Amino acid sequence: MDIAALRSAHPDHWKKAAAIRALTLDAVHAANSGHSGMPMGMADVATVLFEKHLKFHAASPDWPDRDRFILSAGHGSMLLYSLLHLTGYADMTLDQIRNFRQWGAITAGHPEYGHAKGIETTTGPLGQGISNAVGFAMAEEMLRARFGRKLVDHYTYVIAGDGCLMEGVSHEAIGLAGRHALSKLIVFWDNNNITIDGTVDLADRTDQVKRFRASGWQVLEIDGHDPEAIDAAITTAKSSRKPTMIACKTHIALGHAAQDTSKGHGALTDAGQLAAAKEAYGWPYGPFEIPADVKSAWEAIGARGTAEHDAWTARLGEASQSRQNEFARIFAGEAPKALSARIKALKKQISEEKPSVATRKSSEMVLEVVNPIMPETVGGSADLSGSNNTRSGDMSVFDVDNRKGRYVHWGIREHGMAAAMNGMALHGGIRPYGGTFMCFTDYARPAMRLAALMKVPSVFVMTHDSIGLGEDGPTHQPVEHLAISRATPNTWVFRPCDTVETAEAWELALRSTQTPSVLSLTRQNVPTLRTEHKTANLTARGAYVLADATGKRQALLMATGSEVAIAMQARDLLEAEGIGTRVVSMPCWELFEEQDEAYRKRVLPGGPVRVAVEAAIRFGWDRWLYGERGKREKSGFIGMHDFGASAPAEVLYEKFGITAQAVADKVKSLL
Ligand SMILES: Cc1ncc(C[n+]2csc(CCOP(=O)(O)OP(=O)(O)O)c2C)c(N)n1
């Protein structure tokens, strides 16, 4: 690569891009870790994008109508941090860059949502960013349809590397974007032919250009170091009716001794080579030093959006007060005032009618009353709409000719669905929920984990939550998935026992602003157990006494979901024999853990024998059996110990010994 020719062809551009390269080299050198090559290779593309196209305003990072820039190749985090610092984002100070990857710095190893303004999503797990971006672009389409171009009209730009495109989830994302003609989604592929182990052909010979075209994208191919070609390609991309992938031929670690090698991917810390690279760049400045003319040129770019931002603010101010309020409400993630009354009314009706329905059906009943008053909800399913009961009657299907549609047919793409849902939530103005079978949380899990890490309130509707699904067999019967979900920090796992608890769980999920929810719902019918109407949301306390012992309390049964009914039957058996038995329903462990000691003690007092019932593996239950004043020798578990089997549900419960009689017998053996 002839660096001198690049420098002399576009000297002004070169200096700005060199600032990114130099900051990257210095920060990685100081941290003695990080990834130098990707920012050095993509600095030209990023410079042209920010200088000529990206609609943003560094002083107003939360501007709802800004273009979104997503660094899917999150290991190249110094590219993003450099851009934010150079363009003048207030929080991205030079000290933060100096402290790259250090304790307490906002410049984490990989970009983390919430650490710094301008980081739109957490990336690093490859493939996530490009998949989030599909949700961002869908959210833009939906909100533009709802509020009009004057308030919503922006692009979503992504930088993705070979790694992102090799990850399976990218295929789901690309397919979705093509199918839905997300024309305002523009992906730059950092086509440098290098990954960690060597050149790409070690592991892949996919023709990415044909792959994207086959999925319904426009593809442009350019030299990723030619600013004019980059500019022209972005201009072409912006007017396309399809999503665009711009294949940018680049050199990883441009200008460094490690250029075009897999060594260039990682931390380039050799002082002599660093100095030589800076020399090649014509960059005679000290570490972290940006000459004033270059910094002010970048700051002018950061202020380029001032007029557009002010015009947008004025347009918002011209909208009716109620429209302004609604816009602010949905972007703040606030539930409408009417939500509480709707939930209470449904709970009252259910406690009187006492239907025996599957909780997946209960969930649909809730959505029927909630979706009409929450236009920000977007539902969907990974090709299991009729099983997940996720579509309410008022929801039309999102499509190219119906951007107002609030229901998404995600296809058989659990991972892509979950990642795109996160993107919608991160975009703002949308509250996404999506369904699949509980056992396929495995397929969605990387994105579910990131929802928790990023603190976004996506709602994962997971039906068919145990052996109770019956004949589909052990491939479809989750046994370990509740434990995995509960092991994930900042995740509410709701396993409601009836329609009333399902309504309460949904209310909590829809009010959440920081925590994703997993709704674990049955395929099989369960009776209404909350037959006495209470306006208070008992699920909000995580666990509560559903039925207390008459007389002396000798046994305490804990259960969730469909097994609460079994615990109630066991209580009948035990009480008939004069054994006072309390049943505690535990729809959400995480919320129970948050209660104060006095409440937890009231619900789980020491003394009685404790038996937990859940049609899943025991993992996690010991906390409630032995902890919280419990005793090992006075506790037992009725549930699954292995995978399930294929048979009707009632037979499975019988054969696996999850019955009222088994619970009663266990209690008696411990008394
Ligand atoms: C899901 C996932 N798997 C593995 C990694 C570890 N990893 C980080 S970068 C990388 C190679 C990526 O190659 P490419 O996208 O071509 O980046 P470049 O070498 O161009 O910087 C790998 C395997 C990761 N971050 N995420």
The ligand as an SDF file (V2000), in Angstrom:
LIG
                    3D

 26 27  0  0  0  0  0  0  0  0999 V2000
  -19.0430  -14.3910   19.0670 C   0  0  0  0  0  0  0  0  0  0  0  0
  -17.5760  -14.0940   19.1090 C   0  0  0  0  0  0  0  0  0  0  0  0
  -16.7090  -15.0690   18.8730 N   0  0  0  0  0  0  0  0  0  0  0  0
  -15.3840  -14.8280   18.9440 C   0  0  0  0  0  0  0  0  0  0  0  0
  -14.9100  -13.5960   19.2760 C   0  0  0  0  0  0  0  0  0  0  0  0
  -13.4160  -13.3450   19.4070 C   0  0  0  0  0  0  0  0  0  0  0  0
  -12.9380  -12.5270   18.2650 N   0  0  0  0  0  0  0  0  0  0  0  0
  -12.8120  -11.2120   18.3480 C   0  0  0  0  0  0  0  0  0  0  0  0
  -12.3320  -10.5000   16.9080 S   0  0  0  0  0  0  0  0  0  0  0  0
  -12.2680  -12.0100   16.1450 C   0  0  0  0  0  0  0  0  0  0  0  0
  -11.8590  -12.1120   14.6960 C   0  0  0  0  0  0  0  0  0  0  0  0
  -12.6940  -11.2400   13.8780 C   0  0  0  0  0  0  0  0  0  0  0  0
  -12.1950  -11.1260   12.5960 O   0  0  0  0  0  0  0  0  0  0  0  0
  -12.6110   -9.8640   11.7300 P   0  0  0  0  0  0  0  0  0  0  0  0
  -14.0390   -9.5690   11.9400 O   0  0  0  0  0  0  0  0  0  0  0  0
  -12.1440  -10.0970   10.3680 O   0  0  0  0  0  0  0  0  0  0  0  0
  -11.8300   -8.6890   12.4180 O   0  0  0  0  0  0  0  0  0  0  0  0
  -10.4460   -8.0780   11.9740 P   0  0  0  0  0  0  0  0  0  0  0  0
   -9.4450   -9.1990   12.0300 O   0  0  0  0  0  0  0  0  0  0  0  0
  -10.6190   -7.5470   10.6180 O   0  0  0  0  0  0  0  0  0  0  0  0
  -10.1690   -7.0310   13.0140 O   0  0  0  0  0  0  0  0  0  0  0  0
  -12.6240  -13.0240   17.0200 C   0  0  0  0  0  0  0  0  0  0  0  0
  -12.6630  -14.4460   16.6690 C   0  0  0  0  0  0  0  0  0  0  0  0
  -15.8720  -12.5870   19.5170 C   0  0  0  0  0  0  0  0  0  0  0  0
  -15.5140  -11.3530   19.8380 N   0  0  0  0  0  0  0  0  0  0  0  0
  -17.1820  -12.8570   19.3930 N   0  0  0  0  0  0  0  0  0  0  0  0
  1  2  1  0
  2  3  1  0
  2 26  2  0
  3  4  2  0
  4  5  1  0
  5  6  1  0
  5 24  2  0
  6  7  1  0
  7  8  2  0
  7 22  1  0
  8  9  1  0
  9 10  1  0
 10 11  1  0
 10 22  2  0
 11 12  1  0
 12 13  1  0
 13 14  1  0
 14 15  2  0
 14 16  1  0
 14 17  1  0
 17 18  1  0
 18 19  2  0
 18 20  1  0
 18 21  1  0
 22 23  1  0
 24 25  1  0
 24 26  1  0
M  CHG  1   7   1
M  END
$$$$
